[in-house]
């Protein structure tokens, strides 16, 4: 896609989010032509029952519809999905609820609404609601499948008995069953039930994957195996049918096959190497290109899973770009924008697509357009199901945009609101609010806010803390250990922006301001160390421990190297990264700094066009475990290593010139600097 095409897409997106209030009122009366206010928008207790999604299994009967009859019966679900992506959420919900207790496709469509809400909020109650709905849907599909098996046994029995009687009357051999054109394949109802069972497992696996925990990844792998069992069976039958597949399968089941198998391949391709090794034993090797092909075919078919295929593609592209924007933005940005443009042609005011438009605009460094998209997405969800889920998700993304633009006051206000709403991690939102005040220089306010963080930490996921809660609790504990006297040794917000890879979206001027702050903090540590050394020169102090600011300095140096990489100064990161690697045994609290330093070393080599060296360094980073955000980094490393492999940078790849290696002393053949990392 040419740059002119990208500009055309951007103009269309601007036209969509810039539509006037009058036009919006004409297009859809219920839209409110003003951005959402800063006032908190809590859930109205009167609406809570309507917002719930509950599926109660009813009488599930044998499905005897032919493929064409099934397609006509499924038209109601397609109509409901059109309502869903036109923001008429309650209308969609009403359609799906009509047969959700007995038809697995209606139940899955309703469960998918709960799934989307759970992904947007990450709230425990929404995840529980989605998992309950998906498990009930699985049960309904499985019951229909068992009914088909029982029917097949009964039919076979009577057929055999009838042939036995005929044989006795005529004393001539009679075949057990008369061959039929479709006799070589399972009934369409059986294939349909398998597809719907598999997608329930797939959606459950994705919810568990987003937990970013060891247990979540294990459960994700198990549910992918359950999905695989059904998908592999359908896929083999689908391939046997060849060009005649439409004769024996309804279009919506085919749409489900394309969506499911395509999604599984994309999910597998994004899993960290350790988890992938554990789940790959069940037979599927991730094929990312096949995943793209099948999901695109599903999206183009305009059948029952087409919109979900578009959502899956957009979610994948926006997620992988945000994980490693410096190397993956150019790879996926144009394709993602093309898919988004096509989706918005059919649903120009879709809240979900506007949300993705905001993410894509940020990936394209158009922050004003990103802000407009998020504001309009929140607006279009007003007065409808999942209003709070969408508005809070958009509020969080706006808070990220405020951070990127250095608007700390607005960011603090947004995080305060999100903490009050208990969005994602209230402890993190409170921590981020305090970090914003620290960036504004309001130390007293920041300390008072940080002091509230431990009270908001909640144990979950089997009685353990989530990665983000564990991180902010430990950081605040470190602040409290010195009575908040050592806050000048830290840069809490810049540290988070480094871990979340947000610096590539920040303007050069603001990056230089941030770099100046890091340098001042490093200078402060150095001055304190000098004072302590001078004190030791004047008097004996055998019982006084030596200065220990390894964790603080390591964190600042990793942040500094990240900023320098984004500013296009990779040569200047060498000394800082080597200091972190040389002192890794002394870093006891912020252990994330060592593998993240290796990530930045790989980025520096990539920028210097030493891509084979980047691959080698990133593989070293994978050897580090049990640190903060281990799984987030593992996904990032997997995506980067996959790209390096696709570009041909493997063990057999040609090595770079010796002079280039000398330019970057963290290279693998520099034993004096890299040896400390080999023992990990």
MIVO-816927 format. One record per residue (C-alpha): residue in one letter; x, y, z. Coordinates in steps of 0.1 Angstrom, whole numbers, plus 5000, padded with zeros to 4 digits. Layout:
REM residues N
AXYZ...
This chain:
REM residues 680
X500050005000X501550344990X502050645012X499350814992X496950535002X497950575039X497150945036X493850865021X492950625049X493950885075X491751145058X488850905059X489450835096X489551205103X486251245084X484650975105X485751105139X485351465128X481651435118X479651725130X477151695159X474251775136X475251495112X475551255141X472151355153X470651285119X472450955116X471550835150X469351025174X470650865205X474250995200X475051285224X477051545204X479551635231X482651465244X482251265276X482451485307X485151435333X482451355358X482450985369X479950775351X479050485374X476850195366X473150275372X471850005395X468650005375X470549905344X472749635361X470249355354X469949445317X473749465314X474149105328X474648825304X473448495317X472748175298X470547905313X470647575294X467147465283X465847175262X468447115235X466946905207X468446725177X469446965149X468046815116X468447115094X470147085060X472947335052X470747575033X468047555060X470647625086X471847935068X468248075067X467847995104X471148175111X470048505094X468748625128X472248595143X473748785114X471149055119X472049075156X475749105148X474949395125X473149565154X476149485177X478649665154X476249955148X476250015185X472749885190X473949655217X470649595235X468849515202X471649265195X471449115230X467649075227X467948885194X470648655207X468748585240X465748445220X467248105214X470448125236X469147855259X468747595232X470747695201X474547705205X475147975178X472748215195X474448135228X477848185213X476848525199X475648625233X478748485250X480848685225X479349005238X480348915273X483848815259X484349155243X483249335275X485649125296X488549205272X487749575274X487649595312X489749305325X487449325355X487049005376X483249015375X483249065337X485648775332X483548555354X480448645335X482048575302X483548245313X480248125328X478448215295X481048035274X481047725295X477247705293X477447755255X480047475253X477647255272X474747335249X476847255218X478046935234X474546825242X473446885206X476446685195X475546395218X472046405205X473346365169X475546075180X472545905197X470345965166X473045815144X473145495165X469445455166X469145515128X471945265122X470145005144X466845035126X468445045093X470344725101X467244555114X465244645083X467944515060X468044195081X464344135076X464644215039X467443955037X465343685053X462443755030X464543744998X467443525009X469643754988X472443975001X471344335009X473844605016X473644735052X473045095040X472245255008X475045484997X474145854996X475846144982X476646295016X477145965033X480946005033X480746305056X479246375090X475946565091X476146945090X474746965125X477646765139X480246985122X478447295134X478347175170X482147095169X482947445155X480847615182X482447395210X485847485197X485247855196X484047855232X487447695242X489247955220X487548255236X488248115271X491848055261X492248425250X490748555283X493248335302X496148455279X495348825287X495848755324X499648755317X500348495345X501948155345X498647985355X496848185329X499248065302X498947705313X495147715313X495247895279X497347605265X494847345278X491847525263X493747565230X494147185231X490447135236X489747375207X492247195186X490546855191X487346985174X488947215149X491346945136X488446705130X486446965111X489447085091X490146735079X486446685069X486447025052X489546935032X488046605021X485046785007X487247004985X485347224961X482047064972X482247185008X479147415004X477047114995X477646955029X478347245052X476547575058X478347895051X478247995088X479947675099X482647735072X482948095085X483447955120X486147715108X488047995091X487748225121X488747955146X491747795129X493048135118X492748275153X494447975169X497348015146X497748385155X497448315192X500048035190X502348255171X502248525198X502748285228X506148295246X508548025236X508347845269X504547825268X504547735231X506847445237X504447305263X501347335241X502947255207X502946885217X499346855207X500146875170X499847225156X502847435147X501947805145X501547915109X500948295111X500448335074X497748065073X496148245102X496048575082X494748405051X491848225069X490848535089X490848745058X488748485040X486348485069X486148865070X485448885032X482648615034X480348855053X478848565072X478348505109X481948525121X483148795096X483049085121X484748885148X487448795123X488049165116X488149235154X490748955158X492949085130X492749445144X493449325179X496449125167X497949405147X497449685173X498749455201X501949345183X502749695171X502449825206X504649545220X507549645197X506749965177X510350035166X510549715146X506949595139X505249925131X506549935095X505649565091X501949575100X500749935100X499649965064X497849635064X496049715096X494950045084X493549885052X491549635073X490249915095X489150135066X487149845051X485549775084X484550135089X482950145054X480349895066X480050025102X481250385101X480150475137X481050135153X482350205189X484649905186X486250005153X486550365165X488550235195X490850055171X491050375151X492450545182X495050275187X496050285151X496250665150X498650645179X500750385162X500850625133X501950905157X498851115150X497851175186X495251445179X493351195156X493850925183X492251155209X489351235187X488750865180X488750765217X486451055226X483950965198X484150595207X483150675243X480450905230X478850645207X478550395236X476450625257X473150495269X473850145257X475049805270X478749815280X478750195281X480950185312X483249925297X483950125266X484150465283X486650335308X488750165282X488750485262X489550685293X492550465300X493850505264X493350885267X495450865299X498250695280X497950975253X498251235281X501351075293X502851055259X502251435254X503451525289X500051635300X500551505335X497751695352X495051545328X496751205330X496551215369X492851315367X492151025344X493950765365X492150895396X488850845378X489850495367X490950395402X487550505415X485850295388X488149995398X489249965362X491849695354X494149745385X493050005409X496449985426X498250065394X495850355386X496550505420X500250445416X500150615381X498250905396X501050955422X503750915395X502051195375X502151425405X505851335409X506451435373X504651765380X507051835410X504251805435X506151565458X503851595489X500751505469X502551215452X503651075486X500051085500X498750905469X501550645469X500650565505X497250445494X498450195469X498949895493X495349925504X494149875468X496249565460X493949255456X495048895456X493448705427X494348445401X494448165427X495448375457X498448545441X499048895429X498848995393X502049115377X501049475377X499849475413X503049295425X505149555407X503549865421X503349715456X507049645456X507949985442X505850165469X507549945495X510950065482X509750425485X508450375520X511750205531X513450535530X510450735542X510050865507X513351045511X514950865481X512250955455X514951165437X516550825429X513550705410X511450815379X508250605385X506350725354X509250715330X510050365343X506550245335X506650415300X509850225293X508449885303X505249955283X507350065253X505650415251X508750625243X508550555205X505250765205X506751055224X508051365206X511751435205X511551755226X509751575255X512151285253X515051525258X513251665288X512751315302X516451235295X517451545315X515351425344X517051085343X520551255342X519651465373X518451155392X521650975383X523651275394X521851275427X522750915434X526350985425X526451285449X525051075478X527550805471X530351055472X529151205505X529050865520X532550785507X533951115521X532351035555X534150695555X537450875547X537051085578X535950825604X535850445608X532450295601X532849915600X529249855609X527850095583X526849915551X528350025518X526250245496X523750025478X521850205449X522249925423X518549885418X517850255415X520750315391X519950005370X516350125365X517450475355X520050345331X517550115313X515150405310X517950625297X519050365271X515450325259X515150705254X518450715236X517350435212X514250625203X516150945198X518350755173X521450745194X522050375199X525850415201X525450605233X523650315251X526650085253X528150205286X524750215304X523649865293X527049715301X526849865336X523549685342X524849355328X528049375348X526249445381X523249205376X524249005407X523849315428X520449405415X518049225440X514749425437X514349555401X515449225385X513449325354X516249565345X518649305332X516449135306X514949465296X518549605292X519249315268X516049405249X517349765245X520749625234X518949425207X517049745196X520349935194X521949665172X518749655151X519050025145X522749995136X521749725111X523349445131X520249235130X521848895135X523449025166X520049155178X518648805175X521548665195X521048915223X517248875224X517748495228X519948575258X517148785273X514848475271X517148295295X516148535323X513048445343X511048515374X511148895370X508549165368X506549155335X508448835324X505548725302X505049065286X508749075277X508648715265X505848795241X507749095228X510948885224X509048615206X507548865181X510949015175X512748685171X510048565147X510548875125X514348825126X513848465115X511448565087X514048815075X516648535074X518648635105X519348285119X522348095132X523448035096X523048405087X526148595077X527948775105X528449155105X531749325098X534249325126X534349705128X530649715134X530949475163X533649685179X531349985176X528949815201X530849645229X527849445242X528449215212X528648835219X532448825212X533349085239X533948855268X534949125293X531549285291X529149015282X530448735305X528248835335X525148755315X526248405305X525848265341X522148335342
